[in-house]
Amino acid sequence: MEIKEAVNIIKEKGRIRIKEGHGTILELITLENWNPENDDFEGIFLFFDLFQIRSVAEQFSDVSLDIIEFATKPTIYQTPVNRILKNGPIEHGNVRFAVIKKDFWNKLLFAYSQPLILQYSKTVEFDMATDEFFPLLSAGTKEMFLSPDGDVKILKA
């Protein structure tokens, strides 16, 4: 799968369905095309770099940023939503996000350069396929709640 081709589909349609190495179909959606009537409120914002977190979350403490930066295993974080974010997968005042460091997926996110929302597709149709495994589907994926004050709660170890 060509990253450039995937980015073109995202720009054209506002979303793309990718069949990853395990066979799971991932749907990546732009914030503008996320629709509360059709899309999943358990969606996860995907970032290629720490600085993007500010677009969806309140300001973090240095402790929380260090936890994200130095995480060695794929991790999904929950945190209070930024007051300016009105559309997107917001549950009980929180958003979920992950910083994707794995080469192929990081390059795809970097090439698009805006946050994308991940949801697991409910259909078997897909736009593209790759042999690359998506890191959040690995058995060791963790989930944590991070407060802006630096409080940390492990939700799934």
N, C-alpha and C positions, 0 to 999 in steps of 0.2 A: 504494500500500500504506500502510495506516495503521500507525504505530509502536505505538499503543496496542493494536491488534488483534494484532500480532505478539507483543507482550509477553504478552498473555493466552494465546496458544497456547503460548508457552514455559513459562509458569507451569502450564498445564493438562497438557501432554504431556511437558515436560522437554526438548523439542527442537522445532525448526522447520526446514523445508526452504524456502529462498527462491531463486527463479530471479532472478538479478541481470541487469543491463543487457547483458552479453555473452552471456547465455543459459546460463551455468554455474549449476548448482544447488548451493548452499551449504547445509550442514547445521550449524546452531548448536545446541549441546548444553550443558545445565547440567552442572556437575561431578558432581552427585548421580546423574545419569542416564547418564553416560559408562560404558560397559561394555566391559571388555577383550576379551570374547569376540566382540563384534559391531562395535566401533568401532576407529578407526584410531589406531595408536600415533604416527603422524606428525601428529596433530592439533595445532592452534595455539591457545593461549589468546589471547583477544581482550580488550583493556582499553580503556576510554575515558579513563583518566588514569594518570599515573605511580604514584600511591600504591597502586594495585591489584597492582603487581608483587610486593610483599612476600608476597602470599597464595600464590605458587607458587615464588618464587626466594629464594635466600640473599640476605643484605644486600649491596647494591651499593656500589661506590666512587662518589665524586662524579663522576669521569671518565665512568664507565659511564652514570650518570643523565643527564649533560649530552649524551652521544652520543644517547641516546634522545629527550630533550626537544627537541634542536635539529635532529633529522633532518628533511630536507625531502622525501625520497622515501619511499615505503612500504618498510618494512624488517621482516624477520622476524629475531628475536633468539633465540639459544640460550644457556642458562646452566644452571649446576648447580641441581637441584631443591631446594626447601626441605624440610628433614627431616620437617616435619609433614604434608606432602602425600603421602598414601598411594595415592590413586586418581587416575587421569588419564593422559593421553598422556605417559608418561615413557620416554625412550629412552636407554639407557646412562648413567643418572643425570642426564640433562639434560631440560629442558623447552624448548619453543619458544613464543614469544609475540610479539604485535605490539600496539602502541598505535595505535588507529585514530583518525585526526584528521578524516577526510572527513565533512562535515556529516551526511548522512542516517545513515550507519553509526554515527557517534559518538553521535548522538541515540538510536538504537536501543539501543546498549550502555548509555548513561546511563540510559535509561528502565527497563531491566531491573535495573541497578545492581550486578549480580554478574558475575564473569568468565564468559564463555561459551567453549566449545571449538568451533573451526571444523574441519570436515572436508568434503571434497568428496564429494557424494552419489554413491552407486553406482547409484541408481535415477533414472528420468526423472520420477517423481512429485514434486510440490511443493505446499506449503501456500499460498504467496503468491508474487507476482511484483512486481518493481520495475524501473523503467527506470534506476535508479541503478547505476553501475558500482562493483564492489567493488575497493578500492584495491590489495589484494595480488595481483590478477590482472593488473596493468599490467606492461608490458614492462620498466620500470625498477626493479622490486622487487629489493631487495638482501637479503642474508642475512649476519648477523654472529654470532660467538660473543663473549660478554662474560663475563669471570670476575669474581667478587666483588672481586678485588684490583685491577681496572682494566685487566687485559690484554684486548686486542681482537684478534680474528682475523677478517678478511673471508673469508667462505665463498663468496659470490656477489656480484660487483660489478655 
